[in-house]
Amino acid sequence: MFGLIGKMRAARGQRDAVIDVLRETTGALPGCLSYIVATDPADADAIWVTEVWTDQASHKASLQLPQVQAAIAKARPFIAGFEFQVETHPVGGVGLPASEKS
Amino acid sequence: MFGLIGKMRAARGQRDAVIDVLRETTGALPGCLSYIVATDPADADAIWVTEVWTDQASHKASLQLPQVQAAIAKARPFIAGFEFQVETHPVGGVGLPASEKS
């Protein structure tokens, strides 16, 4: 599996607008096992996104999907920047489809 | 919902031993919606854990469960330290039980 943990910063006051776009878009992307959007109680403009994909190719392919391209275009004006991103290799746990548990 | 994103460092060469303990323990903890364990391709002794709980009280209570206390005791000799931890407030996404999606 392929994972990403990232923190993005919304333009002041636009956090919830970005979150709405993220949540509208990620319902059924091929290969997406987990995509959790969170606010940060210590940082009002921050958004944490933790992702698990079947593999890196699925993630990369998702960025080319029309609905994802549209979401990126829609959210871009509300995003000030990306502050943190780490790639991970998820190995298991709770909250993944049963077939991916090893 | 209550979330945690954390990075722990295993003692040299003990990463997989720690992961085994984490995965054995988190199967069915009350209030645990997601608990994903991942390795870090850029850091051989690192373990990333991303957690989602129904609320902070569920997470706190889990630390007192006998199986969790036993796991902490079992893993402690293999853990060198905790390098990063952020508390989040998950608001939704893919990979959470349907009842928690809002």
N, CA and C atoms of all chains as a GROMACS GRO file, in nm:
protein
  612
    1MET      N    1   0.084  -0.120   0.000
    1MET     CA    2   0.000   0.000   0.000
    1MET      C    3   0.088   0.125   0.000
    2PHE      N    4   0.028   0.235  -0.041
    2PHE     CA    5   0.097   0.363  -0.052
    2PHE      C    6   0.020   0.465   0.031
    3GLY      N    7   0.089   0.541   0.112
    3GLY     CA    8   0.021   0.638   0.198
    3GLY      C    9   0.081   0.776   0.188
    4LEU      N   10   0.000   0.873   0.222
    4LEU     CA   11   0.046   1.011   0.233
    4LEU      C   12  -0.013   1.072   0.359
    5ILE      N   13   0.070   1.148   0.429
    5ILE     CA   14   0.024   1.229   0.542
    5ILE      C   15   0.064   1.372   0.508
    6GLY      N   16  -0.034   1.461   0.500
    6GLY     CA   17  -0.001   1.596   0.458
    6GLY      C   18  -0.079   1.701   0.535
    7LYS      N   19  -0.017   1.816   0.546
    7LYS     CA   20  -0.082   1.932   0.608
    7LYS      C   21  -0.085   2.044   0.506
    8MET      N   22  -0.205   2.091   0.477
    8MET     CA   23  -0.213   2.207   0.389
    8MET      C   24  -0.269   2.325   0.468
    9ARG      N   25  -0.240   2.443   0.415
    9ARG     CA   26  -0.288   2.565   0.481
    9ARG      C   27  -0.385   2.635   0.387
   10ALA      N   28  -0.505   2.657   0.438
   10ALA     CA   29  -0.603   2.732   0.361
   10ALA      C   30  -0.576   2.881   0.373
   11ALA      N   31  -0.618   2.954   0.271
   11ALA     CA   32  -0.621   3.099   0.284
   11ALA      C   33  -0.709   3.133   0.406
   12ARG      N   34  -0.674   3.244   0.471
   12ARG     CA   35  -0.743   3.280   0.594
   12ARG      C   36  -0.895   3.273   0.579
   13GLY      N   37  -0.955   3.194   0.665
   13GLY     CA   38  -1.100   3.186   0.665
   13GLY      C   39  -1.160   3.092   0.562
   14GLN      N   40  -1.077   3.026   0.481
   14GLN     CA   41  -1.129   2.944   0.372
   14GLN      C   42  -1.113   2.794   0.399
   15ARG      N   43  -1.076   2.758   0.522
   15ARG     CA   44  -1.054   2.617   0.551
   15ARG      C   45  -1.175   2.530   0.517
   16ASP      N   46  -1.291   2.572   0.559
   16ASP     CA   47  -1.407   2.485   0.540
   16ASP      C   48  -1.446   2.474   0.392
   17ALA      N   49  -1.417   2.579   0.316
   17ALA     CA   50  -1.442   2.571   0.171
   17ALA      C   51  -1.352   2.466   0.106
   18VAL      N   52  -1.226   2.460   0.151
   18VAL     CA   53  -1.135   2.359   0.098
   18VAL      C   54  -1.181   2.219   0.139
   19ILE      N   55  -1.218   2.207   0.265
   19ILE     CA   56  -1.264   2.076   0.315
   19ILE      C   57  -1.385   2.027   0.236
   20ASP      N   58  -1.477   2.118   0.206
   20ASP     CA   59  -1.595   2.076   0.130
   20ASP      C   60  -1.554   2.019  -0.006
   21VAL      N   61  -1.460   2.082  -0.072
   21VAL     CA   62  -1.414   2.032  -0.202
   21VAL      C   63  -1.349   1.895  -0.186
   22LEU      N   64  -1.263   1.881  -0.084
   22LEU     CA   65  -1.194   1.754  -0.063
   22LEU      C   66  -1.293   1.641  -0.040
   23ARG      N   67  -1.394   1.670   0.038
   23ARG     CA   68  -1.490   1.565   0.075
   23ARG      C   69  -1.584   1.530  -0.039
   24GLU      N   70  -1.613   1.628  -0.123
   24GLU     CA   71  -1.701   1.600  -0.238
   24GLU      C   72  -1.633   1.508  -0.339
   25THR      N   73  -1.501   1.514  -0.341
   25THR     CA   74  -1.427   1.457  -0.454
   25THR      C   75  -1.381   1.314  -0.431
   26THR      N   76  -1.362   1.277  -0.306
   26THR     CA   77  -1.288   1.155  -0.279
   26THR      C   78  -1.377   1.036  -0.250
   27GLY      N   79  -1.503   1.043  -0.290
   27GLY     CA   80  -1.594   0.936  -0.253
   27GLY      C   81  -1.559   0.800  -0.309
   28ALA      N   82  -1.521   0.792  -0.433
   28ALA     CA   83  -1.506   0.660  -0.495
   28ALA      C   84  -1.395   0.661  -0.599
   29LEU      N   85  -1.277   0.699  -0.558
   29LEU     CA   86  -1.164   0.700  -0.651
   29LEU      C   87  -1.101   0.562  -0.656
   30PRO      N   88  -1.072   0.510  -0.775
   30PRO     CA   89  -1.015   0.375  -0.784
   30PRO      C   90  -0.884   0.364  -0.707
   31GLY      N   91  -0.877   0.263  -0.621
   31GLY     CA   92  -0.755   0.238  -0.546
   31GLY      C   93  -0.744   0.315  -0.416
   32CYS      N   94  -0.843   0.401  -0.388
   32CYS     CA   95  -0.838   0.479  -0.263
   32CYS      C   96  -0.900   0.398  -0.150
   33LEU      N   97  -0.819   0.360  -0.052
   33LEU     CA   98  -0.866   0.277   0.061
   33LEU      C   99  -0.906   0.361   0.181
   34SER      N  100  -0.842   0.473   0.198
   34SER     CA  101  -0.872   0.560   0.311
   34SER      C  102  -0.828   0.701   0.275
   35TYR      N  103  -0.913   0.799   0.308
   35TYR     CA  104  -0.882   0.939   0.278
   35TYR      C  105  -0.955   1.020   0.383
   36ILE      N  106  -0.883   1.057   0.487
   36ILE     CA  107  -0.947   1.120   0.602
   36ILE      C  108  -0.902   1.265   0.613
   37VAL      N  109  -0.999   1.352   0.620
   37VAL     CA  110  -0.976   1.496   0.625
   37VAL      C  111  -1.002   1.542   0.768
   38ALA      N  112  -0.908   1.621   0.822
   38ALA     CA  113  -0.920   1.663   0.962
   38ALA      C  114  -0.879   1.808   0.978
   39THR      N  115  -0.943   1.873   1.072
   39THR     CA  116  -0.898   2.006   1.112
   39THR      C  117  -0.796   1.991   1.225
   40ASP      N  118  -0.735   2.104   1.260
   40ASP     CA  119  -0.628   2.105   1.361
   40ASP      C  120  -0.670   2.201   1.472
   41PRO      N  121  -0.696   2.149   1.592
   41PRO     CA  122  -0.746   2.238   1.697
   41PRO      C  123  -0.648   2.348   1.736
   42ALA      N  124  -0.521   2.331   1.698
   42ALA     CA  125  -0.419   2.429   1.734
   42ALA      C  126  -0.386   2.525   1.620
   43ASP      N  127  -0.455   2.512   1.507
   43ASP     CA  128  -0.415   2.588   1.388
   43ASP      C  129  -0.538   2.603   1.298
   44ALA      N  130  -0.604   2.717   1.308
   44ALA     CA  131  -0.738   2.734   1.251
   44ALA      C  132  -0.744   2.723   1.099
   45ASP      N  133  -0.631   2.748   1.031
   45ASP     CA  134  -0.635   2.742   0.885
   45ASP      C  135  -0.576   2.613   0.829
   46ALA      N  136  -0.538   2.522   0.915
   46ALA     CA  137  -0.471   2.399   0.871
   46ALA      C  138  -0.572   2.288   0.841
   47ILE      N  139  -0.534   2.204   0.747
   47ILE     CA  140  -0.611   2.083   0.713
   47ILE      C  141  -0.512   1.968   0.703
   48TRP      N  142  -0.537   1.862   0.778
   48TRP     CA  143  -0.456   1.740   0.769
   48TRP      C  144  -0.530   1.638   0.683
   49VAL      N  145  -0.459   1.579   0.590
   49VAL     CA  146  -0.517   1.474   0.507
   49VAL      C  147  -0.428   1.350   0.518
   50THR      N  148  -0.489   1.238   0.555
   50THR     CA  149  -0.416   1.112   0.562
   50THR      C  150  -0.479   1.017   0.461
   51GLU      N  151  -0.396   0.963   0.374
   51GLU     CA  152  -0.444   0.884   0.260
   51GLU      C  153  -0.379   0.746   0.258
   52VAL      N  154  -0.458   0.646   0.217
   52VAL     CA  155  -0.404   0.514   0.188
   52VAL      C  156  -0.458   0.470   0.051
   53TRP      N  157  -0.368   0.431  -0.035
   53TRP     CA  158  -0.401   0.384  -0.170
   53TRP      C  159  -0.346   0.242  -0.187
   54THR      N  160  -0.407   0.168  -0.279
   54THR     CA  161  -0.358   0.032  -0.301
   54THR      C  162  -0.210   0.034  -0.343
   55ASP      N  163  -0.175   0.136  -0.422
   55ASP     CA  164  -0.035   0.149  -0.465
   55ASP      C  165  -0.014   0.292  -0.513
   56GLN      N  166   0.112   0.325  -0.537
   56GLN     CA  167   0.144   0.462  -0.577
   56GLN      C  168   0.084   0.496  -0.713
   57ALA      N  169   0.075   0.396  -0.800
   57ALA     CA  170   0.020   0.421  -0.933
   57ALA      C  171  -0.127   0.466  -0.925
   58SER      N  172  -0.202   0.408  -0.832
   58SER     CA  173  -0.343   0.448  -0.816
   58SER      C  174  -0.353   0.593  -0.774
   59HIS      N  175  -0.266   0.632  -0.681
   59HIS     CA  176  -0.268   0.772  -0.638
   59HIS      C  177  -0.235   0.864  -0.754
   60LYS      N  178  -0.129   0.829  -0.826
   60LYS     CA  179  -0.085   0.913  -0.938
   60LYS      C  180  -0.195   0.923  -1.043
   61ALA      N  181  -0.259   0.810  -1.072
   61ALA     CA  182  -0.366   0.810  -1.173
   61ALA      C  183  -0.484   0.896  -1.128
   62SER      N  184  -0.511   0.896  -0.998
   62SER     CA  185  -0.626   0.973  -0.948
   62SER      C  186  -0.613   1.121  -0.981
   63LEU      N  187  -0.488   1.169  -0.982
   63LEU     CA  188  -0.467   1.312  -1.006
   63LEU      C  189  -0.503   1.353  -1.147
   64GLN      N  190  -0.515   1.256  -1.236
   64GLN     CA  191  -0.552   1.286  -1.374
   64GLN      C  192  -0.702   1.270  -1.401
   65LEU      N  193  -0.777   1.220  -1.302
   65LEU     CA  194  -0.921   1.201  -1.325
   65LEU      C  195  -0.990   1.336  -1.340
   66PRO      N  196  -1.089   1.345  -1.430
   66PRO     CA  197  -1.155   1.474  -1.453
   66PRO      C  198  -1.212   1.535  -1.325
   67GLN      N  199  -1.272   1.451  -1.237
   67GLN     CA  200  -1.332   1.510  -1.117
   67GLN      C  201  -1.225   1.561  -1.020
   68VAL      N  202  -1.108   1.499  -1.023
   68VAL     CA  203  -1.001   1.545  -0.936
   68VAL      C  204  -0.937   1.672  -0.993
   69GLN      N  205  -0.920   1.674  -1.124
   69GLN     CA  206  -0.869   1.796  -1.187
   69GLN      C  207  -0.964   1.914  -1.161
   70ALA      N  208  -1.094   1.887  -1.168
   70ALA     CA  209  -1.192   1.993  -1.142
   70ALA      C  210  -1.184   2.039  -0.997
   71ALA      N  211  -1.165   1.942  -0.906
   71ALA     CA  212  -1.157   1.978  -0.763
   71ALA      C  213  -1.032   2.061  -0.735
   72ILE      N  214  -0.921   2.023  -0.797
   72ILE     CA  215  -0.797   2.098  -0.777
   72ILE      C  216  -0.817   2.242  -0.824
   73ALA      N  217  -0.881   2.256  -0.940
   73ALA     CA  218  -0.905   2.392  -0.992
   73ALA      C  219  -0.996   2.471  -0.899
   74LYS      N  220  -1.096   2.401  -0.841
   74LYS     CA  221  -1.193   2.469  -0.755
   74LYS      C  222  -1.131   2.510  -0.622
   75ALA      N  223  -1.044   2.424  -0.568
   75ALA     CA  224  -0.987   2.448  -0.436
   75ALA      C  225  -0.866   2.542  -0.439
   76ARG      N  226  -0.797   2.546  -0.553
   76ARG     CA  227  -0.668   2.616  -0.558
   76ARG      C  228  -0.674   2.760  -0.505
   77PRO      N  229  -0.779   2.837  -0.540
   77PRO     CA  230  -0.781   2.976  -0.491
   77PRO      C  231  -0.790   2.987  -0.339
   78PHE      N  232  -0.832   2.877  -0.275
   78PHE     CA  233  -0.851   2.881  -0.130
   78PHE      C  234  -0.735   2.820  -0.053
   79ILE      N  235  -0.633   2.773  -0.124
   79ILE     CA  236  -0.520   2.706  -0.059
   79ILE      C  237  -0.399   2.799  -0.059
   80ALA      N  238  -0.345   2.823   0.061
   80ALA     CA  239  -0.228   2.910   0.073
   80ALA      C  240  -0.099   2.832   0.050
   81GLY      N  241  -0.099   2.702   0.085
   81GLY     CA  242   0.024   2.626   0.064
   81GLY      C  243   0.020   2.491   0.131
   82PHE      N  244   0.127   2.414   0.109
   82PHE     CA  245   0.142   2.281   0.166
   82PHE      C  246   0.264   2.285   0.258
   83GLU      N  247   0.243   2.248   0.384
   83GLU     CA  248   0.349   2.269   0.483
   83GLU      C  249   0.424   2.143   0.518
   84PHE      N  250   0.362   2.031   0.492
   84PHE     CA  251   0.419   1.906   0.540
   84PHE      C  252   0.364   1.796   0.453
   85GLN      N  253   0.453   1.710   0.405
   85GLN     CA  254   0.401   1.589   0.341
   85GLN      C  255   0.502   1.477   0.355
   86VAL      N  256   0.454   1.364   0.398
   86VAL     CA  257   0.540   1.247   0.409
   86VAL      C  258   0.472   1.131   0.338
   87GLU      N  259   0.553   1.055   0.267
   87GLU     CA  260   0.505   0.932   0.202
   87GLU      C  261   0.525   0.818   0.299
   88THR      N  262   0.425   0.733   0.308
   88THR     CA  263   0.436   0.616   0.396
   88THR      C  264   0.402   0.489   0.320
   89HIS      N  265   0.434   0.377   0.383
   89HIS     CA  266   0.394   0.247   0.332
   89HIS      C  267   0.307   0.179   0.437
   90PRO      N  268   0.176   0.201   0.432
   90PRO     CA  269   0.087   0.137   0.530
   90PRO      C  270   0.099  -0.014   0.524
   91VAL      N  271   0.102  -0.075   0.641
   91VAL     CA  272   0.117  -0.220   0.648
   91VAL      C  273  -0.008  -0.288   0.706
   92GLY      N  274  -0.101  -0.212   0.759
   92GLY     CA  275  -0.221  -0.274   0.811
   92GLY      C  276  -0.284  -0.189   0.919
   93GLY      N  277  -0.384  -0.246   0.983
   93GLY     CA  278  -0.451  -0.174   1.089
   93GLY      C  279  -0.601  -0.179   1.074
   94VAL      N  280  -0.666  -0.094   1.148
   94VAL     CA  281  -0.812  -0.085   1.149
   94VAL      C  282  -0.854   0.024   1.052
   95GLY      N  283  -0.962  -0.001   0.976
   95GLY     CA  284  -1.015   0.104   0.889
   95GLY      C  285  -0.973   0.089   0.744
   96LEU      N  286  -0.916  -0.026   0.710
   96LEU     CA  287  -0.887  -0.057   0.571
   96LEU      C  288  -0.978  -0.171   0.528
   97PRO      N  289  -1.009  -0.180   0.397
   97PRO     CA  290  -1.092  -0.292   0.352
   97PRO      C  291  -1.028  -0.426   0.392
   98ALA      N  292  -1.112  -0.523   0.422
   98ALA     CA  293  -1.062  -0.651   0.475
   98ALA      C  294  -0.960  -0.714   0.382
   99SER      N  295  -0.979  -0.696   0.251
   99SER     CA  296  -0.889  -0.761   0.157
   99SER      C  297  -0.748  -0.705   0.164
  100GLU      N  298  -0.733  -0.584   0.220
  100GLU     CA  299  -0.600  -0.523   0.226
  100GLU      C  300  -0.530  -0.553   0.358
  101LYS      N  301  -0.604  -0.611   0.452
  101LYS     CA  302  -0.538  -0.645   0.578
  101LYS      C  303  -0.447  -0.764   0.557
  102SER      N  304  -0.331  -0.757   0.610
  102SER     CA  305  -0.239  -0.869   0.596
  102SER      C  306  -0.191  -0.914   0.732
  103MET      N  307  -1.518   1.375   1.604
  103MET     CA  308  -1.416   1.270   1.608
  103MET      C  309  -1.284   1.327   1.659
  104PHE      N  310  -1.202   1.238   1.706
  104PHE     CA  311  -1.071   1.274   1.761
  104PHE      C  312  -0.964   1.196   1.685
  105GLY      N  313  -0.859   1.265   1.644
  105GLY     CA  314  -0.755   1.198   1.567
  105GLY      C  315  -0.617   1.224   1.621
  106LEU      N  316  -0.528   1.134   1.590
  106LEU     CA  317  -0.386   1.151   1.623
  106LEU      C  318  -0.304   1.109   1.501
  107ILE      N  319  -0.201   1.188   1.474
  107ILE     CA  320  -0.100   1.151   1.374
  107ILE      C  321   0.032   1.151   1.447
  108GLY      N  322   0.100   1.038   1.448
  108GLY     CA  323   0.223   1.032   1.525
  108GLY      C  324   0.331   0.952   1.454
  109LYS      N  325   0.454   0.989   1.488
  109LYS     CA  326   0.570   0.917   1.436
  109LYS      C  327   0.651   0.868   1.556
  110MET      N  328   0.670   0.739   1.561
  110MET     CA  329   0.756   0.686   1.667
  110MET      C  330   0.881   0.626   1.604
  111ARG      N  331   0.984   0.617   1.685
  111ARG     CA  332   1.109   0.560   1.637
  111ARG      C  333   1.138   0.432   1.715
  112ALA      N  334   1.152   0.324   1.642
  112ALA     CA  335   1.189   0.197   1.705
  112ALA      C  336   1.338   0.195   1.733
  113ALA      N  337   1.374   0.118   1.833
  113ALA     CA  338   1.516   0.088   1.852
  113ALA      C  339   1.567   0.024   1.723
  114ARG      N  340   1.695   0.047   1.693
  114ARG     CA  341   1.753   0.001   1.568
  114ARG      C  342   1.720  -0.147   1.541
  115GLY      N  343   1.658  -0.170   1.428
  115GLY     CA  344   1.628  -0.306   1.388
  115GLY      C  345   1.502  -0.366   1.448
  116GLN      N  346   1.431  -0.289   1.530
  116GLN     CA  347   1.314  -0.343   1.601
  116GLN      C  348   1.182  -0.290   1.547
  117ARG      N  349   1.187  -0.225   1.435
  117ARG     CA  350   1.064  -0.166   1.382
  117ARG      C  351   0.953  -0.269   1.363
  118ASP      N  352   0.986  -0.380   1.301
  118ASP     CA  353   0.881  -0.478   1.271
  118ASP      C  354   0.826  -0.544   1.397
  119ALA      N  355   0.909  -0.554   1.500
  119ALA     CA  356   0.860  -0.608   1.628
  119ALA      C  357   0.757  -0.514   1.689
  120VAL      N  358   0.782  -0.385   1.680
  120VAL     CA  359   0.685  -0.287   1.732
  120VAL      C  360   0.556  -0.292   1.649
  121ILE      N  361   0.571  -0.299   1.519
  121ILE     CA  362   0.453  -0.304   1.432
  121ILE      C  363   0.368  -0.427   1.463
  122ASP      N  364   0.432  -0.539   1.486
  122ASP     CA  365   0.355  -0.660   1.519
  122ASP      C  366   0.270  -0.638   1.644
  123VAL      N  367   0.327  -0.575   1.745
  123VAL     CA  368   0.251  -0.550   1.868
  123VAL      C  369   0.135  -0.454   1.840
  124LEU      N  370   0.161  -0.349   1.765
  124LEU     CA  371   0.056  -0.252   1.735
  124LEU      C  372  -0.060  -0.318   1.661
  125ARG      N  373  -0.028  -0.403   1.566
  125ARG     CA  374  -0.133  -0.463   1.485
  125ARG      C  375  -0.210  -0.571   1.559
  126GLU      N  376  -0.143  -0.639   1.651
  126GLU     CA  377  -0.212  -0.740   1.731
  126GLU      C  378  -0.316  -0.678   1.824
  127THR      N  379  -0.291  -0.554   1.863
  127THR     CA  380  -0.364  -0.496   1.974
  127THR      C  381  -0.487  -0.418   1.934
  128THR      N  382  -0.486  -0.362   1.812
  128THR     CA  383  -0.585  -0.260   1.780
  128THR      C  384  -0.703  -0.314   1.702
  129GLY      N  385  -0.726  -0.443   1.709
  129GLY     CA  386  -0.833  -0.502   1.628
  129GLY      C  387  -0.972  -0.454   1.661
  130ALA      N  388  -1.007  -0.442   1.786
  130ALA     CA  389  -1.146  -0.414   1.820
  130ALA      C  390  -1.155  -0.331   1.946
  131LEU      N  391  -1.090  -0.218   1.947
  131LEU     CA  392  -1.097  -0.131   2.064
  131LEU      C  393  -1.221  -0.042   2.056
  132PRO      N  394  -1.296  -0.030   2.164
  132PRO     CA  395  -1.418   0.051   2.159
  132PRO      C  396  -1.389   0.195   2.118
  133GLY      N  397  -1.463   0.241   2.018
  133GLY     CA  398  -1.448   0.380   1.974
  133GLY      C  399  -1.339   0.403   1.872
  134CYS      N  400  -1.264   0.297   1.838
  134CYS     CA  401  -1.156   0.312   1.740
  134CYS      C  402  -1.213   0.295   1.599
  135LEU      N  403  -1.211   0.401   1.520
  135LEU     CA  404  -1.267   0.399   1.385
  135LEU      C  405  -1.163   0.370   1.279
  136SER      N  406  -1.042   0.410   1.305
  136SER     CA  407  -0.934   0.387   1.209
  136SER      C  408  -0.802   0.392   1.285
  137TYR      N  409  -0.714   0.299   1.253
  137TYR     CA  410  -0.583   0.293   1.320
  137TYR      C  411  -0.489   0.228   1.219
  138ILE      N  412  -0.417   0.312   1.147
  138ILE     CA  413  -0.336   0.262   1.036
  138ILE      C  414  -0.188   0.278   1.070
  139VAL      N  415  -0.118   0.167   1.056
  139VAL     CA  416   0.024   0.160   1.089
  139VAL      C  417   0.102   0.158   0.957
  140ALA      N  418   0.207   0.241   0.949
  140ALA     CA  419   0.282   0.251   0.824
  140ALA      C  420   0.430   0.263   0.851
  141THR      N  421   0.507   0.210   0.760
  141THR     CA  422   0.651   0.233   0.763
  141THR      C  423   0.682   0.358   0.681
  142ASP      N  424   0.807   0.401   0.687
  142ASP     CA  425   0.852   0.524   0.622
  142ASP      C  426   0.965   0.488   0.528
  143PRO      N  427   0.944   0.500   0.397
  143PRO     CA  428   1.048   0.456   0.304
  143PRO      C  429   1.178   0.535   0.317
  144ALA      N  430   1.170   0.653   0.382
  144ALA     CA  431   1.290   0.736   0.396
  144ALA      C  432   1.356   0.723   0.533
  145ASP      N  433   1.303   0.635   0.619
  145ASP     CA  434   1.350   0.632   0.758
  145ASP      C  435   1.323   0.491   0.813
  146ALA      N  436   1.424   0.407   0.811
  146ALA     CA  437   1.405   0.264   0.834
  146ALA      C  438   1.355   0.227   0.973
  147ASP      N  439   1.376   0.314   1.071
  147ASP     CA  440   1.332   0.281   1.208
  147ASP      C  441   1.203   0.352   1.247
  148ALA      N  442   1.145   0.425   1.155
  148ALA     CA  443   1.026   0.504   1.187
  148ALA      C  444   0.898   0.425   1.166
  149ILE      N  445   0.797   0.459   1.244
  149ILE     CA  446   0.662   0.404   1.230
  149ILE      C  447   0.565   0.521   1.240
  150TRP      N  448   0.480   0.534   1.141
  150TRP     CA  449   0.374   0.635   1.143
  150TRP      C  450   0.244   0.567   1.183
  151VAL      N  451   0.173   0.628   1.276
  151VAL     CA  452   0.042   0.576   1.316
  151VAL      C  453  -0.059   0.689   1.302
  152THR      N  454  -0.165   0.664   1.226
  152THR     CA  455  -0.274   0.761   1.213
  152THR      C  456  -0.400   0.699   1.269
  153GLU      N  457  -0.462   0.770   1.362
  153GLU     CA  458  -0.574   0.716   1.439
  153GLU      C  459  -0.697   0.806   1.428
  154VAL      N  460  -0.814   0.743   1.424
  154VAL     CA  461  -0.940   0.816   1.438
  154VAL      C  462  -1.026   0.744   1.542
  155TRP      N  463  -1.072   0.820   1.638
  155TRP     CA  464  -1.159   0.769   1.746
  155TRP      C  465  -1.289   0.847   1.745
  156THR      N  466  -1.393   0.786   1.799
  156THR     CA  467  -1.522   0.857   1.804
  156THR      C  468  -1.508   0.987   1.883
  157ASP      N  469  -1.428   0.983   1.987
  157ASP     CA  470  -1.405   1.103   2.068
  157ASP      C  471  -1.277   1.083   2.150
  158GLN      N  472  -1.233   1.189   2.214
  158GLN     CA  473  -1.108   1.183   2.289
  158GLN      C  474  -1.120   1.088   2.408
  159ALA      N  475  -1.239   1.083   2.466
  159ALA     CA  476  -1.258   0.995   2.582
  159ALA      C  477  -1.236   0.849   2.546
  160SER      N  478  -1.278   0.808   2.427
  160SER     CA  479  -1.257   0.670   2.383
  160SER      C  480  -1.108   0.639   2.372
  161HIS      N  481  -1.034   0.734   2.314
  161HIS     CA  482  -0.890   0.712   2.304
  161HIS      C  483  -0.827   0.700   2.443
  162LYS      N  484  -0.865   0.792   2.530
  162LYS     CA  485  -0.807   0.791   2.666
  162LYS      C  486  -0.841   0.661   2.738
  163ALA      N  487  -0.967   0.619   2.724
  163ALA     CA  488  -1.009   0.495   2.790
  163ALA      C  489  -0.934   0.374   2.736
  164SER      N  490  -0.903   0.377   2.607
  164SER     CA  491  -0.834   0.262   2.547
  164SER      C  492  -0.699   0.237   2.614
  165LEU      N  493  -0.636   0.344   2.657
  165LEU     CA  494  -0.502   0.330   2.717
  165LEU      C  495  -0.506   0.255   2.850
  166GLN      N  496  -0.625   0.244   2.907
  166GLN     CA  497  -0.638   0.172   3.034
  166GLN      C  498  -0.682   0.027   3.015
  167LEU      N  499  -0.715  -0.013   2.893
  167LEU     CA  500  -0.761  -0.151   2.872
  167LEU      C  501  -0.646  -0.248   2.898
  168PRO      N  502  -0.677  -0.363   2.956
  168PRO     CA  503  -0.570  -0.458   2.989
  168PRO      C  504  -0.486  -0.497   2.868
  169GLN      N  505  -0.550  -0.520   2.753
  169GLN     CA  506  -0.472  -0.562   2.636
  169GLN      C  507  -0.382  -0.450   2.585
  170VAL      N  508  -0.426  -0.326   2.605
  170VAL     CA  509  -0.342  -0.213   2.561
  170VAL      C  510  -0.227  -0.193   2.660
  171GLN      N  511  -0.257  -0.205   2.787
  171GLN     CA  512  -0.149  -0.196   2.887
  171GLN      C  513  -0.043  -0.304   2.863
  172ALA      N  514  -0.091  -0.424   2.830
  172ALA     CA  515   0.003  -0.534   2.803
  172ALA      C  516   0.085  -0.505   2.678
  173ALA      N  517   0.020  -0.448   2.576
  173ALA     CA  518   0.092  -0.416   2.452
  173ALA      C  519   0.196  -0.308   2.476
  174ILE      N  520   0.160  -0.209   2.555
  174ILE     CA  521   0.256  -0.102   2.585
  174ILE      C  522   0.379  -0.161   2.656
  175ALA      N  523   0.353  -0.249   2.751
  175ALA     CA  524   0.465  -0.312   2.823
  175ALA      C  525   0.551  -0.396   2.729
  176LYS      N  526   0.485  -0.463   2.635
  176LYS     CA  527   0.557  -0.551   2.542
  176LYS      C  528   0.640  -0.470   2.442
  177ALA      N  529   0.585  -0.359   2.396
  177ALA     CA  530   0.653  -0.281   2.292
  177ALA      C  531   0.758  -0.187   2.347
  178ARG      N  532   0.743  -0.147   2.472
  178ARG     CA  533   0.828  -0.040   2.526
  178ARG      C  534   0.978  -0.064   2.505
  179PRO      N  535   1.027  -0.186   2.529
  179PRO     CA  536   1.172  -0.206   2.512
  179PRO      C  537   1.221  -0.185   2.369
  180PHE      N  538   1.128  -0.190   2.274
  180PHE     CA  539   1.166  -0.178   2.133
  180PHE      C  540   1.146  -0.037   2.078
  181ILE      N  541   1.098   0.054   2.162
  181ILE     CA  542   1.068   0.190   2.116
  181ILE      C  543   1.175   0.287   2.167
  182ALA      N  544   1.235   0.358   2.073
  182ALA     CA  545   1.339   0.455   2.111
  182ALA      C  546   1.279   0.589   2.149
  183GLY      N  547   1.166   0.624   2.091
  183GLY     CA  548   1.107   0.753   2.126
  183GLY      C  549   0.995   0.792   2.032
  184PHE      N  550   0.931   0.904   2.065
  184PHE     CA  551   0.823   0.959   1.985
  184PHE      C  552   0.869   1.094   1.932
  185GLU      N  553   0.863   1.110   1.800
  185GLU     CA  554   0.924   1.228   1.740
  185GLU      C  555   0.825   1.334   1.699
  186PHE      N  556   0.703   1.292   1.684
  186PHE     CA  557   0.605   1.384   1.626
  186PHE      C  558   0.469   1.336   1.669
  187GLN      N  559   0.385   1.428   1.718
  187GLN     CA  560   0.246   1.390   1.739
  187GLN      C  561   0.159   1.514   1.728
  188VAL      N  562   0.055   1.501   1.650
  188VAL     CA  563  -0.041   1.610   1.638
  188VAL      C  564  -0.180   1.554   1.661
  189GLU      N  565  -0.259   1.632   1.732
  189GLU     CA  566  -0.399   1.598   1.754
  189GLU      C  567  -0.481   1.662   1.642
  190THR      N  568  -0.576   1.587   1.589
  190THR     CA  569  -0.661   1.642   1.484
  190THR      C  570  -0.808   1.619   1.519
  191HIS      N  571  -0.893   1.686   1.443
  191HIS     CA  572  -1.037   1.664   1.454
  191HIS      C  573  -1.087   1.619   1.317
  192PRO      N  574  -1.088   1.488   1.294
  192PRO     CA  575  -1.135   1.439   1.163
  192PRO      C  576  -1.280   1.481   1.139
  193VAL      N  577  -1.307   1.522   1.016
  193VAL     CA  578  -1.442   1.567   0.982
  193VAL      C  579  -1.510   1.477   0.880
  194GLY      N  580  -1.436   1.384   0.823
  194GLY     CA  581  -1.500   1.293   0.728
  194GLY      C  582  -1.399   1.238   0.630
  195GLY      N  583  -1.452   1.168   0.531
  195GLY     CA  584  -1.366   1.113   0.429
  195GLY      C  585  -1.397   0.968   0.403
  196VAL      N  586  -1.307   0.904   0.332
  196VAL     CA  587  -1.320   0.764   0.295
  196VAL      C  588  -1.248   0.679   0.400
  197GLY      N  589  -1.308   0.564   0.437
  197GLY     CA  590  -1.240   0.474   0.528
  197GLY      C  591  -1.286   0.485   0.672
  198LEU      N  592  -1.396   0.555   0.693
  198LEU     CA  593  -1.456   0.559   0.826
  198LEU      C  594  -1.590   0.488   0.818
  199PRO      N  595  -1.637   0.433   0.929
  199PRO     CA  596  -1.769   0.367   0.925
  199PRO      C  597  -1.875   0.466   0.877
  200ALA      N  598  -1.974   0.412   0.804
  200ALA     CA  599  -2.075   0.498   0.740
  200ALA      C  600  -2.144   0.589   0.840
  201SER      N  601  -2.164   0.540   0.962
  201SER     CA  602  -2.236   0.619   1.061
  201SER      C  603  -2.159   0.743   1.104
  202GLU      N  604  -2.027   0.742   1.080
  202GLU     CA  605  -1.947   0.856   1.122
  202GLU      C  606  -1.929   0.959   1.011
  203LYS      N  607  -1.972   0.922   0.890
  203LYS     CA  608  -1.960   1.020   0.782
  203LYS      C  609  -2.064   1.128   0.801
  204SER      N  610  -2.024   1.248   0.781
  204SER     CA  611  -2.120   1.357   0.797
  204SER      C  612  -2.117   1.444   0.674
   0.00000   0.00000   0.00000
